[in-house]
Amino acid sequence: MTSPPDQLAWCRPAVSPDVGFASDGETVAISYTPGTAPDLRMPGAIWSALRTEIRAGERGAFHRLNAAWTPWIAAGGGLAAERDGHIHLRYGYLGSHHIKIPAAIWRQICTAVRTGAINHLTD
């Protein structure tokens, strides 16, 4: 069962000062706007695939995002694009889940992943 936002142990790494991260074991929560509710929640398996793709750097799908959809989970139907200052992530059957993240926040998420600042979420 997913924990309520006020019961999550939030971490805000120095490398991503505008982004809070939390995990309840099953779900990763990301918060970047003021308030107690997370802006995003995603299953741990999706977070793991996202983290792997971010860590791939220049070899990964996120290296050169543009307005065209780019696959990022080969077997899971994941797609990514950058449009109007936001990163759009789709995953699930026929892209049924859609996440829209401001590009500046996306860069902070990527930095936190690449530096290992949030490895504790799922390791």
C-alpha positions as CSV (number, residue, x, y, z in Angstrom):
1,M,0.0,0.0,0.0
2,T,1.3,3.5,-0.8
3,S,2.1,5.7,2.1
4,P,0.4,9.1,2.5
5,P,2.7,12.0,1.5
6,D,3.1,13.2,5.1
7,Q,4.4,9.8,6.2
8,L,7.1,9.6,3.5
9,A,10.8,10.2,4.4
10,W,11.6,13.0,2.0
11,C,15.2,13.8,0.9
12,R,16.3,16.9,-1.0
13,P,19.8,16.3,-2.3
14,A,22.2,19.3,-2.6
15,V,22.6,18.5,-6.4
16,S,18.8,18.9,-6.9
17,P,17.7,21.6,-4.4
18,D,14.3,22.1,-6.0
19,V,13.3,18.4,-6.0
20,G,12.3,16.2,-3.1
21,F,12.4,12.4,-3.4
22,A,10.8,9.7,-1.3
23,S,10.0,6.0,-1.6
24,D,7.7,3.6,0.3
25,G,9.3,0.5,-1.2
26,E,6.7,0.1,-3.9
27,T,6.5,3.6,-5.3
28,V,8.9,6.5,-5.9
29,A,7.5,9.9,-5.2
30,I,8.9,13.2,-6.6
31,S,7.9,16.6,-5.4
32,Y,8.9,19.9,-7.0
33,T,6.2,22.3,-6.1
34,P,5.4,23.7,-2.7
35,G,3.0,21.7,-0.6
36,T,2.8,18.3,1.0
37,A,1.5,16.2,-1.9
38,P,4.1,14.7,-4.4
39,D,3.9,15.9,-8.0
40,L,4.7,12.5,-9.3
41,R,4.4,8.9,-8.2
42,M,5.6,6.0,-10.2
43,P,6.0,2.2,-9.6
44,G,9.5,1.1,-8.5
45,A,9.9,-0.9,-11.7
46,I,9.3,2.1,-13.9
47,W,11.7,4.2,-11.7
48,S,14.3,1.5,-12.1
49,A,14.0,1.6,-15.9
50,L,14.0,5.4,-15.9
51,R,17.1,5.5,-13.7
52,T,18.9,3.0,-15.9
53,E,18.2,5.1,-19.0
54,I,19.4,8.3,-17.3
55,R,22.6,6.6,-16.2
56,A,23.2,5.4,-19.7
57,G,24.2,9.0,-20.5
58,E,25.1,9.5,-24.2
59,R,24.2,5.9,-25.0
60,G,20.7,6.3,-23.5
61,A,17.4,7.5,-25.0
62,F,17.4,10.7,-23.0
63,H,20.6,12.1,-24.4
64,R,19.0,14.0,-27.2
65,L,15.3,14.5,-26.6
66,N,13.3,16.6,-29.0
67,A,9.6,16.9,-30.0
68,A,9.6,13.4,-31.6
69,W,8.7,10.5,-29.3
70,T,11.8,8.4,-28.4
71,P,11.5,4.9,-27.0
72,W,13.0,4.5,-23.5
73,I,11.7,1.1,-22.3
74,A,12.1,-1.2,-25.2
75,A,9.8,-3.9,-23.9
76,G,7.5,-1.7,-21.9
77,G,6.3,0.8,-24.5
78,G,8.0,3.8,-22.8
79,L,8.3,7.0,-24.9
80,A,9.9,10.3,-24.1
81,A,9.8,13.8,-25.8
82,E,10.7,17.3,-25.0
83,R,8.0,19.8,-25.9
84,D,7.3,23.4,-24.8
85,G,9.8,23.3,-21.9
86,H,8.6,20.0,-20.5
87,I,9.8,16.4,-20.6
88,H,6.9,14.1,-21.4
89,L,7.3,10.5,-20.3
90,R,4.8,7.8,-21.3
91,Y,4.8,4.2,-20.2
92,G,2.5,1.3,-19.7
93,Y,0.2,-0.5,-22.1
94,L,-0.2,1.8,-25.1
95,G,1.5,4.6,-23.2
96,S,-1.5,4.8,-20.8
97,H,0.6,6.7,-18.1
98,H,1.8,10.1,-19.0
99,I,4.1,12.2,-16.9
100,K,4.9,15.9,-17.7
101,I,8.0,17.4,-15.9
102,P,9.4,20.9,-16.4
103,A,12.7,20.6,-18.2
104,A,14.6,22.4,-15.4
105,I,13.3,19.9,-12.9
106,W,14.1,17.0,-15.2
107,R,17.7,18.2,-15.3
108,Q,17.9,18.1,-11.5
109,I,16.4,14.7,-11.4
110,C,19.0,13.5,-13.9
111,T,21.8,15.1,-11.9
112,A,20.5,13.4,-8.7
113,V,20.4,10.0,-10.5
114,R,23.8,10.4,-12.1
115,T,25.6,11.4,-8.9
116,G,24.0,8.6,-6.9
117,A,22.4,11.1,-4.5
118,I,19.2,9.1,-4.5
119,N,20.4,5.5,-4.8
120,H,18.8,4.8,-1.5
121,L,15.3,5.0,-3.0
122,T,15.4,1.6,-4.6
123,D,18.7,0.0,-3.7
